[in-house]
Amino acid sequence: MIKKYLLLAALFAIQSEGFAYETLKHELYVCADMDLGNGKWVTVNGIFRRDSLNNYSTIVRDTPGISDLVFDPRNHAYMYVASINGPLTTYDRCHSWRMGADWRMTEAKSIDMDSGNFDRIYLALPDGVAISEDKGKSWTRREAGLPLRGKYAQAIKSDRTQTGRVLVGIEKGIYLSVDSGTNWICVFESNATVTDIQQSPLNSKEWIATTKKDGALKSNDGGLTWHNLHVPAKNALYNVAFDSINPSHYAIASLLDGVLTSDDAGNTWNFRNSGLPKTHPIFRVAIDPDTQVLYAAVNREYIYSSNDFGRTWRKDGLNHSTVYHFVFLPVTKK
């Protein structure tokens, strides 16, 4: 009976309360686990796609703990996934999957593609970094320069302007490689896990990282040096989002402090929790590159959306969900 319920849930769209998106330049994909049993954890897990009517539907088998995904820009049928089972690859838009690694590379947290070599994929693991040079068919460790202890990696991001240049956030700080992970150097030392690293879509030299104890960090020189943004949150920060239109707009998620936004490139910050559930446990935020709508994923509740950068909120979709990542994919012209 449960299997039948899961199958039916996966086949039907999960309706959103937002508005239609008919002429957007990006598709929205969400990595999430959903509880359809009202606390009993009858689940539909994996990847959800938002359609033009603003409904969310599953596009992948019932696989829990998919934390991140990246598409090959040459062919969107090629997808690479970081999951609790390790790195997964599909070459036929989720009809079949390939596991490129064994039990030694499980519980992957983040995945990204090299900006100049789309066959090269970077993977963040609980005990370090792995890289594939063959579209996810095989994976090898590349950790020279990373500390022997404290290699727990939760965020990895390729520099979109330079082949082989990649930053990884681990338990001991932020590390940079300019040779596709062959060698790493520490660019920010920390004793708090780095939870996210993002590059500005408008200024390639500008990067922001979030951490569990060191707050939010910003670099204006491509990740070589970092300074604290003094975000007024008292608890762990989980991710950061850039606005693709307004270079002064940032948003940050905190599981205990909620949503924080800046209108002046991080000089000042505001809590934007009015209209969210009282406890507002926010695990992920995102800013739509087409509409500038701000999304906040309330843990085990709805995704909420805001048209005024967090001043007011409404329920958007995916009730009873835990969202791990928002991915905006450019629409391919047919």
Secondary structure as the mmCIF struct_conf table of DSSP 4:
data_model
#
loop_
_struct_conf.conf_type_id
_struct_conf.id
_struct_conf.beg_label_comp_id
_struct_conf.beg_label_asym_id
_struct_conf.beg_label_seq_id
_struct_conf.end_label_comp_id
_struct_conf.end_label_asym_id
_struct_conf.end_label_seq_id
HELX_RH_AL_P HELX_RH_AL_P1 ILE A 2 LEU A 11
BEND BEND1 PHE A 12 PHE A 12
STRN STRN1 ILE A 14 ILE A 14
BEND BEND2 GLU A 17 GLY A 18
BEND BEND3 GLU A 22 THR A 23
BEND BEND4 LYS A 25 LYS A 25
STRN STRN2 HIS A 26 ASP A 35
BEND BEND5 GLY A 37 GLY A 37
TURN_TY1_P TURN_TY1_P1 ASN A 38 GLY A 39
BEND BEND6 LYS A 40 LYS A 40
STRN STRN3 THR A 43 ARG A 50
TURN_TY1_P TURN_TY1_P2 SER A 52 LEU A 53
BEND BEND7 ASN A 54 ASN A 54
STRN STRN4 TYR A 56 THR A 58
BEND BEND8 VAL A 60 VAL A 60
BEND BEND9 ASP A 62 ASP A 62
TURN_TY1_P TURN_TY1_P3 PRO A 64 GLY A 65
STRN STRN5 ILE A 66 ASP A 72
TURN_TY1_P TURN_TY1_P4 PRO A 73 ARG A 74
STRN STRN6 ASN A 75 SER A 83
TURN_TY1_P TURN_TY1_P5 ILE A 84 ASN A 85
STRN STRN7 GLY A 86 THR A 90
BEND BEND10 TYR A 91 ASP A 92
TURN_TY1_P TURN_TY1_P6 ARG A 93 CYS A 94
BEND BEND11 HIS A 95 SER A 96
STRN STRN8 ARG A 98 MET A 99
BEND BEND12 ALA A 101 ALA A 101
HELX_RH_3T_P HELX_RH_3T_P1 TRP A 103 MET A 105
BEND BEND13 GLU A 107 GLU A 107
STRN STRN9 SER A 110 MET A 113
BEND BEND14 SER A 115 GLY A 116
TURN_TY1_P TURN_TY1_P7 PHE A 118 ASP A 119
STRN STRN10 ILE A 121 LEU A 125
TURN_TY1_P TURN_TY1_P8 PRO A 126 ASP A 127
STRN STRN11 GLY A 128 SER A 132
BEND BEND15 GLU A 133 ASP A 134
TURN_TY1_P TURN_TY1_P9 LYS A 135 GLY A 136
BEND BEND16 LYS A 137 LYS A 137
STRN STRN12 THR A 140 ARG A 141
TURN_TY1_P TURN_TY1_P10 ALA A 144 GLY A 145
BEND BEND17 LEU A 146 LEU A 146
BEND BEND18 LEU A 148 ARG A 149
STRN STRN13 ALA A 153 SER A 158
TURN_TY1_P TURN_TY1_P11 ARG A 160 THR A 161
BEND BEND19 GLN A 162 GLN A 162
TURN_TY1_P TURN_TY1_P12 THR A 163 GLY A 164
STRN STRN14 VAL A 166 ILE A 170
TURN_TY1_P TURN_TY1_P13 GLU A 171 LYS A 172
STRN STRN15 GLY A 173 SER A 177
BEND BEND20 VAL A 178 ASP A 179
TURN_TY1_P TURN_TY1_P14 SER A 180 GLY A 181
BEND BEND21 THR A 182 ASN A 183
STRN STRN16 ILE A 185 GLU A 189
BEND BEND22 ASN A 191 ALA A 192
STRN STRN17 VAL A 194 GLN A 199
BEND BEND23 PRO A 201 LEU A 202
TURN_TY1_P TURN_TY1_P15 SER A 204 LYS A 205
STRN STRN18 TRP A 207 THR A 211
BEND BEND24 LYS A 212 ASP A 214
STRN STRN19 ALA A 216 SER A 219
BEND BEND25 ASN A 220 THR A 225
STRN STRN20 HIS A 227 ASN A 228
BEND BEND26 LYS A 234 ASN A 235
STRN STRN21 LEU A 237 PHE A 242
BEND BEND27 SER A 244 ILE A 245
TURN_TY1_P TURN_TY1_P16 PRO A 247 SER A 248
STRN STRN22 TYR A 250 SER A 254
TURN_TY1_P TURN_TY1_P17 LEU A 255 ASP A 257
STRN STRN23 GLY A 258 SER A 262
BEND BEND28 ASP A 263 ASP A 264
TURN_TY1_P TURN_TY1_P18 ALA A 265 GLY A 266
BEND BEND29 ASN A 267 THR A 268
STRN STRN24 ASN A 270 PHE A 271
TURN_TY1_P TURN_TY1_P19 SER A 274 GLY A 275
BEND BEND30 LEU A 276 LEU A 276
TURN_TY1_P TURN_TY1_P20 LYS A 278 THR A 279
STRN STRN25 ILE A 282 ILE A 287
TURN_TY1_P TURN_TY1_P21 PRO A 289 THR A 291
STRN STRN26 LEU A 294 VAL A 298
TURN_TY1_P TURN_TY1_P22 ASN A 299 ARG A 300
STRN STRN27 GLU A 301 SER A 306
BEND BEND31 ASN A 307 ASP A 308
TURN_TY1_P TURN_TY1_P23 PHE A 309 GLY A 310
BEND BEND32 ARG A 311 THR A 312
STRN STRN28 ARG A 314 PRO A 330
HELX_LH_PP_P HELX_LH_PP_P1 VAL A 331 LYS A 333
#
